[in-house]
Amino acid sequence: APNGVHRPLLTSVRPLLFFCPTTCSRSTVNLLNGTLPTEMGRLEKLTYLDLRKNRLKGKIPTEFGGLTASNQIHIDINSLSGAIPMEMGRLKNLGNLALNDNVLDGKLPTEIGGMT
């Protein structure tokens, strides 16, 4: 890039659906906007999701309960709001779930207590 200035290729999460079949990391860009698409829940082979330090807003989709192969999900340091979906309790392979520094409310669903 000229003068060392790098421009992001993506500013929305939706195109990542096509490029991230098993690992999705965009934490170094810090320019993703919008909401988490419900379609991400169909990425059943996704093992690692890192979308921290972006400008994501809205609720965590209940469809994220379909990310059953995931062992790490980092969606911290955004502006996500609402309750943590109880469907996240289906993620039995999940070893690390980072949700801090959002504006989430409510209690931690008891279904999440079964994670390893």
N, C-alpha and C positions, 0 to 999 in steps of 0.2 A: 504494500500500500504506500502511496506517496507520503513523504514526510512522517512515516511511522504511524499514520492515522489508520485505524482499522474500523471498518464499518460492519455492523452485524448483518449476517445473512438472513436472520429471522427476527421478527419482533412479536410473533404470535406462537402459541404452543401448538396449534392445529397442524402445521406442516411437520412437526416432529413425529406425528403418528406414522408417517411413511418412512422415516429415517431411523427409527429407534425400535427395532424388533425385540432386542434383549437388553440393551443398555442405553440409557438416555441421560446425558449430562450436558447442561447448558448453563451451569452456574457461573462461568467466567464471563458471560456476555452481559448479564444484568439488565437486559433491555426487553425481556419478554413481557408483553402486556396481555390484558384480557383475562379470561376465565379458563379453568381447567376443563377441557372437553370431556363429555361423558364417554366418548368413544375410546378414551385411554383405557377404560376398564376392560376393553376387548383384547388388550395386549397381554394375553395370558402367559407368554414366555418372557415377559419383561422381568429381569432380576434386579435391576438397579435403576432408580429414578432420582435424578438430582436436578431440581428446579429451584433451589434456594437462591436468595438474593436477587429476586426479580420484582416485577411490578404486577404480580398476579392478584386478582381480586375475585370476589364471589365465594360461593360455597364449594367445599370438597364434594365432588359428585359421589352419590351412593354407589355408582358403578365402579369406583375404585376398589370395592370389595372383590372384583374380578381379577385383580392383579395377584393371583395366588402364587405365582413363582417368585414374587419379589422378596428379596431379603433386606433391601434398604430402600427407604423412601424418604427423601429430603425435600420438603416443600416449605421449609422454614424461611423466615425473613422475607415475607411477602405481605400482602394485605388481605389474606383469605379470612372469611367471616363465617358466622353461623356455627352450628354444632358439628362435632366430629361424627360422621355417619357410623352407626352400629355395624354396618356391613364391613367395615374395616377389620372387624373381629374375625373374618374369614381368612385373613392373611397369616396362616400358621407358620410360614417360612420366614416371616418378618423378624429380623433381629434388631433393626434400627428404624425407628419412625421419628423423624424430626419435624415438629409442627410449631416450635417456639417462634416468637416474634411475629405473630399474626394477630388478628382480632377475633379469634375463635371464642365461643361462649358455651355455656352448659357444662355438664359433667362429662368425664371420660366414660365412654360406654363400657359397661361391664363385659361385653363381648370381647373387648380388646385384652382383657385380663388373661385370656387363654393363649396368648402369643408366647413364643419361646424367646 
